[in-house]
Amino acid sequence: MNKDAMQAYHQAGISSANYANPHQLILMLMDGALERVAKAKGAILQKAFAEKGKHLSNTIMIISGLNDCLDMDAGGELSKNLSELYDYMRRRLLQANLDNDPDVLDEVASLLNEIRSAWVAIPRPVQEAHGKNMYRQVAQALAD
């Protein structure tokens, strides 16, 4: 996990990130993105366009943070596919912002929920095995 990803946690207002393990941090990012997509949709429906822009900007920042967390070397094809999907979601969010289209936000929320479901389904021993190597990186990023 790099410094940019940790900044995304903090800029998105996820204050408990300091106490979570790496697996939980990713889950928190996904939940934060889903929450902001829902708020942006509500803002579109209420014609609160400045608020919509703020929520979509935060969502794009969070998705960028998720992308920054990918280990392209270790993750291989899966990381590449997720990176492309995150890029697609960012483009769709920009389009939703331009068109004030809540259906696009539903599409992005659906994609995020699919990724989140897979992330939650990772068995605890696998989470811990991979997380042990990341704890030092998270502590370093928080210290910087």
C-alpha positions as protocol buffer text, in pm:
chain_id: "A"
residue {
  index: 1
  type: MET
  ca { x: 0 y: 0 z: 0 }
}
residue {
  index: 2
  type: ASN
  ca { x: 150 y: 333 z: -95 }
}
residue {
  index: 3
  type: LYS
  ca { x: 132 y: 683 z: 43 }
}
residue {
  index: 4
  type: ASP
  ca { x: -124 y: 794 z: -220 }
}
residue {
  index: 5
  type: ALA
  ca { x: -362 y: 520 z: -113 }
}
residue {
  index: 6
  type: MET
  ca { x: -334 y: 622 z: 253 }
}
residue {
  index: 7
  type: GLN
  ca { x: -398 y: 984 z: 157 }
}
residue {
  index: 8
  type: ALA
  ca { x: -714 y: 873 z: -20 }
}
residue {
  index: 9
  type: TYR
  ca { x: -836 y: 717 z: 306 }
}
residue {
  index: 10
  type: HIS
  ca { x: -771 y: 1035 z: 500 }
}
residue {
  index: 11
  type: GLN
  ca { x: -899 y: 1278 z: 236 }
}
residue {
  index: 12
  type: ALA
  ca { x: -1217 y: 1077 z: 207 }
}
residue {
  index: 13
  type: GLY
  ca { x: -1275 y: 1129 z: 579 }
}
residue {
  index: 14
  type: ILE
  ca { x: -1222 y: 769 z: 684 }
}
residue {
  index: 15
  type: SER
  ca { x: -1074 y: 836 z: 1026 }
}
residue {
  index: 16
  type: SER
  ca { x: -1067 y: 479 z: 1157 }
}
residue {
  index: 17
  type: ALA
  ca { x: -816 y: 388 z: 884 }
}
residue {
  index: 18
  type: ASN
  ca { x: -537 y: 436 z: 1137 }
}
residue {
  index: 19
  type: TYR
  ca { x: -656 y: 128 z: 1329 }
}
residue {
  index: 20
  type: ALA
  ca { x: -756 y: -112 z: 1051 }
}
residue {
  index: 21
  type: ASN
  ca { x: -554 y: -390 z: 893 }
}
residue {
  index: 22
  type: PRO
  ca { x: -486 y: -376 z: 517 }
}
residue {
  index: 23
  type: HIS
  ca { x: -782 y: -599 z: 429 }
}
residue {
  index: 24
  type: GLN
  ca { x: -1015 y: -379 z: 634 }
}
residue {
  index: 25
  type: LEU
  ca { x: -870 y: -64 z: 476 }
}
residue {
  index: 26
  type: ILE
  ca { x: -965 y: -183 z: 129 }
}
residue {
  index: 27
  type: LEU
  ca { x: -1312 y: -273 z: 254 }
}
residue {
  index: 28
  type: MET
  ca { x: -1343 y: 74 z: 409 }
}
residue {
  index: 29
  type: LEU
  ca { x: -1248 y: 234 z: 78 }
}
residue {
  index: 30
  type: MET
  ca { x: -1510 y: 31 z: -105 }
}
residue {
  index: 31
  type: ASP
  ca { x: -1775 y: 118 z: 152 }
}
residue {
  index: 32
  type: GLY
  ca { x: -1678 y: 484 z: 138 }
}
residue {
  index: 33
  type: ALA
  ca { x: -1706 y: 485 z: -241 }
}
residue {
  index: 34
  type: LEU
  ca { x: -2048 y: 317 z: -228 }
}
residue {
  index: 35
  type: GLU
  ca { x: -2171 y: 566 z: 31 }
}
residue {
  index: 36
  type: ARG
  ca { x: -2059 y: 862 z: -180 }
}
residue {
  index: 37
  type: VAL
  ca { x: -2215 y: 718 z: -497 }
}
residue {
  index: 38
  type: ALA
  ca { x: -2545 y: 692 z: -311 }
}
residue {
  index: 39
  type: LYS
  ca { x: -2511 y: 1051 z: -185 }
}
residue {
  index: 40
  type: ALA
  ca { x: -2428 y: 1172 z: -537 }
}
residue {
  index: 41
  type: LYS
  ca { x: -2737 y: 998 z: -672 }
}
residue {
  index: 42
  type: GLY
  ca { x: -2951 y: 1165 z: -405 }
}
residue {
  index: 43
  type: ALA
  ca { x: -2796 y: 1499 z: -492 }
}
residue {
  index: 44
  type: ILE
  ca { x: -2875 y: 1450 z: -863 }
}
residue {
  index: 45
  type: LEU
  ca { x: -3236 y: 1366 z: -781 }
}
residue {
  index: 46
  type: GLN
  ca { x: -3261 y: 1676 z: -558 }
}
residue {
  index: 47
  type: LYS
  ca { x: -3083 y: 1889 z: -821 }
}
residue {
  index: 48
  type: ALA
  ca { x: -2812 y: 1974 z: -568 }
}
residue {
  index: 49
  type: PHE
  ca { x: -2542 y: 1982 z: -832 }
}
residue {
  index: 50
  type: ALA
  ca { x: -2259 y: 2130 z: -625 }
}
residue {
  index: 51
  type: GLU
  ca { x: -2308 y: 1857 z: -365 }
}
residue {
  index: 52
  type: LYS
  ca { x: -2321 y: 1597 z: -644 }
}
residue {
  index: 53
  type: GLY
  ca { x: -1987 y: 1718 z: -776 }
}
residue {
  index: 54
  type: LYS
  ca { x: -1828 y: 1696 z: -432 }
}
residue {
  index: 55
  type: HIS
  ca { x: -1946 y: 1339 z: -378 }
}
residue {
  index: 56
  type: LEU
  ca { x: -1842 y: 1226 z: -725 }
}
residue {
  index: 57
  type: SER
  ca { x: -1501 y: 1387 z: -684 }
}
residue {
  index: 58
  type: ASN
  ca { x: -1454 y: 1201 z: -354 }
}
residue {
  index: 59
  type: THR
  ca { x: -1568 y: 876 z: -516 }
}
residue {
  index: 60
  type: ILE
  ca { x: -1318 y: 915 z: -799 }
}
residue {
  index: 61
  type: MET
  ca { x: -1045 y: 983 z: -543 }
}
residue {
  index: 62
  type: ILE
  ca { x: -1137 y: 669 z: -349 }
}
residue {
  index: 63
  type: ILE
  ca { x: -1144 y: 454 z: -662 }
}
residue {
  index: 64
  type: SER
  ca { x: -804 y: 595 z: -752 }
}
residue {
  index: 65
  type: GLY
  ca { x: -687 y: 490 z: -405 }
}
residue {
  index: 66
  type: LEU
  ca { x: -820 y: 138 z: -465 }
}
residue {
  index: 67
  type: ASN
  ca { x: -632 y: 128 z: -792 }
}
residue {
  index: 68
  type: ASP
  ca { x: -314 y: 251 z: -619 }
}
residue {
  index: 69
  type: CYS
  ca { x: -339 y: -43 z: -376 }
}
residue {
  index: 70
  type: LEU
  ca { x: -316 y: -300 z: -653 }
}
residue {
  index: 71
  type: ASP
  ca { x: 8 y: -495 z: -666 }
}
residue {
  index: 72
  type: MET
  ca { x: 53 y: -525 z: -1040 }
}
residue {
  index: 73
  type: ASP
  ca { x: 350 y: -763 z: -1006 }
}
residue {
  index: 74
  type: ALA
  ca { x: 197 y: -1008 z: -760 }
}
residue {
  index: 75
  type: GLY
  ca { x: -160 y: -972 z: -886 }
}
residue {
  index: 76
  type: GLY
  ca { x: -87 y: -1042 z: -1250 }
}
residue {
  index: 77
  type: GLU
  ca { x: -391 y: -1059 z: -1476 }
}
residue {
  index: 78
  type: LEU
  ca { x: -636 y: -1003 z: -1189 }
}
residue {
  index: 79
  type: SER
  ca { x: -469 y: -676 z: -1092 }
}
residue {
  index: 80
  type: LYS
  ca { x: -461 y: -565 z: -1453 }
}
residue {
  index: 81
  type: ASN
  ca { x: -832 y: -641 z: -1496 }
}
residue {
  index: 82
  type: LEU
  ca { x: -923 y: -462 z: -1173 }
}
residue {
  index: 83
  type: SER
  ca { x: -716 y: -160 z: -1277 }
}
residue {
  index: 84
  type: GLU
  ca { x: -901 y: -145 z: -1607 }
}
residue {
  index: 85
  type: LEU
  ca { x: -1234 y: -179 z: -1426 }
}
residue {
  index: 86
  type: TYR
  ca { x: -1143 y: 102 z: -1185 }
}
residue {
  index: 87
  type: ASP
  ca { x: -1048 y: 318 z: -1483 }
}
residue {
  index: 88
  type: TYR
  ca { x: -1383 y: 240 z: -1646 }
}
residue {
  index: 89
  type: MET
  ca { x: -1567 y: 334 z: -1326 }
}
residue {
  index: 90
  type: ARG
  ca { x: -1383 y: 666 z: -1304 }
}
residue {
  index: 91
  type: ARG
  ca { x: -1477 y: 745 z: -1664 }
}
residue {
  index: 92
  type: ARG
  ca { x: -1839 y: 652 z: -1597 }
}
residue {
  index: 93
  type: LEU
  ca { x: -1848 y: 874 z: -1288 }
}
residue {
  index: 94
  type: LEU
  ca { x: -1719 y: 1165 z: -1494 }
}
residue {
  index: 95
  type: GLN
  ca { x: -1992 y: 1096 z: -1749 }
}
residue {
  index: 96
  type: ALA
  ca { x: -2256 y: 1078 z: -1475 }
}
residue {
  index: 97
  type: ASN
  ca { x: -2135 y: 1413 z: -1349 }
}
residue {
  index: 98
  type: LEU
  ca { x: -2166 y: 1570 z: -1694 }
}
residue {
  index: 99
  type: ASP
  ca { x: -2505 y: 1416 z: -1774 }
}
residue {
  index: 100
  type: ASN
  ca { x: -2656 y: 1413 z: -1423 }
}
residue {
  index: 101
  type: ASP
  ca { x: -2742 y: 1050 z: -1489 }
}
residue {
  index: 102
  type: PRO
  ca { x: -2835 y: 846 z: -1180 }
}
residue {
  index: 103
  type: ASP
  ca { x: -2848 y: 525 z: -1388 }
}
residue {
  index: 104
  type: VAL
  ca { x: -2474 y: 548 z: -1446 }
}
residue {
  index: 105
  type: LEU
  ca { x: -2425 y: 573 z: -1071 }
}
residue {
  index: 106
  type: ASP
  ca { x: -2631 y: 256 z: -1027 }
}
residue {
  index: 107
  type: GLU
  ca { x: -2400 y: 83 z: -1276 }
}
residue {
  index: 108
  type: VAL
  ca { x: -2088 y: 192 z: -1086 }
}
residue {
  index: 109
  type: ALA
  ca { x: -2243 y: 92 z: -752 }
}
residue {
  index: 110
  type: SER
  ca { x: -2324 y: -251 z: -894 }
}
residue {
  index: 111
  type: LEU
  ca { x: -1965 y: -300 z: -1013 }
}
residue {
  index: 112
  type: LEU
  ca { x: -1826 y: -186 z: -677 }
}
residue {
  index: 113
  type: ASN
  ca { x: -2064 y: -420 z: -493 }
}
residue {
  index: 114
  type: GLU
  ca { x: -1944 y: -716 z: -701 }
}
residue {
  index: 115
  type: ILE
  ca { x: -1581 y: -639 z: -619 }
}
residue {
  index: 116
  type: ARG
  ca { x: -1670 y: -582 z: -254 }
}
residue {
  index: 117
  type: SER
  ca { x: -1851 y: -916 z: -232 }
}
residue {
  index: 118
  type: ALA
  ca { x: -1547 y: -1097 z: -367 }
}
residue {
  index: 119
  type: TRP
  ca { x: -1321 y: -909 z: -126 }
}
residue {
  index: 120
  type: VAL
  ca { x: -1538 y: -997 z: 174 }
}
residue {
  index: 121
  type: ALA
  ca { x: -1539 y: -1364 z: 68 }
}
residue {
  index: 122
  type: ILE
  ca { x: -1160 y: -1395 z: 99 }
}
residue {
  index: 123
  type: PRO
  ca { x: -1098 y: -1646 z: 379 }
}
residue {
  index: 124
  type: ARG
  ca { x: -949 y: -1507 z: 701 }
}
residue {
  index: 125
  type: PRO
  ca { x: -626 y: -1713 z: 680 }
}
residue {
  index: 126
  type: VAL
  ca { x: -558 y: -1574 z: 332 }
}
residue {
  index: 127
  type: GLN
  ca { x: -630 y: -1220 z: 454 }
}
residue {
  index: 128
  type: GLU
  ca { x: -384 y: -1263 z: 741 }
}
residue {
  index: 129
  type: ALA
  ca { x: -114 y: -1427 z: 530 }
}
residue {
  index: 130
  type: HIS
  ca { x: -113 y: -1145 z: 279 }
}
residue {
  index: 131
  type: GLY
  ca { x: -175 y: -875 z: 538 }
}
residue {
  index: 132
  type: LYS
  ca { x: 136 y: -955 z: 744 }
}
residue {
  index: 133
  type: ASN
  ca { x: 353 y: -838 z: 457 }
}
residue {
  index: 134
  type: MET
  ca { x: 156 y: -517 z: 424 }
}
residue {
  index: 135
  type: TYR
  ca { x: 138 y: -400 z: 785 }
}
residue {
  index: 136
  type: ARG
  ca { x: 483 y: -247 z: 772 }
}
residue {
  index: 137
  type: GLN
  ca { x: 392 y: -56 z: 457 }
}
residue {
  index: 138
  type: VAL
  ca { x: 73 y: 78 z: 618 }
}
residue {
  index: 139
  type: ALA
  ca { x: 259 y: 183 z: 932 }
}
residue {
  index: 140
  type: GLN
  ca { x: 522 y: 355 z: 719 }
}
residue {
  index: 141
  type: ALA
  ca { x: 257 y: 539 z: 515 }
}
residue {
  index: 142
  type: LEU
  ca { x: 85 y: 657 z: 833 }
}
residue {
  index: 143
  type: ALA
  ca { x: 416 y: 778 z: 975 }
}
residue {
  index: 144
  type: ASP
  ca { x: 499 y: 985 z: 666 }
}
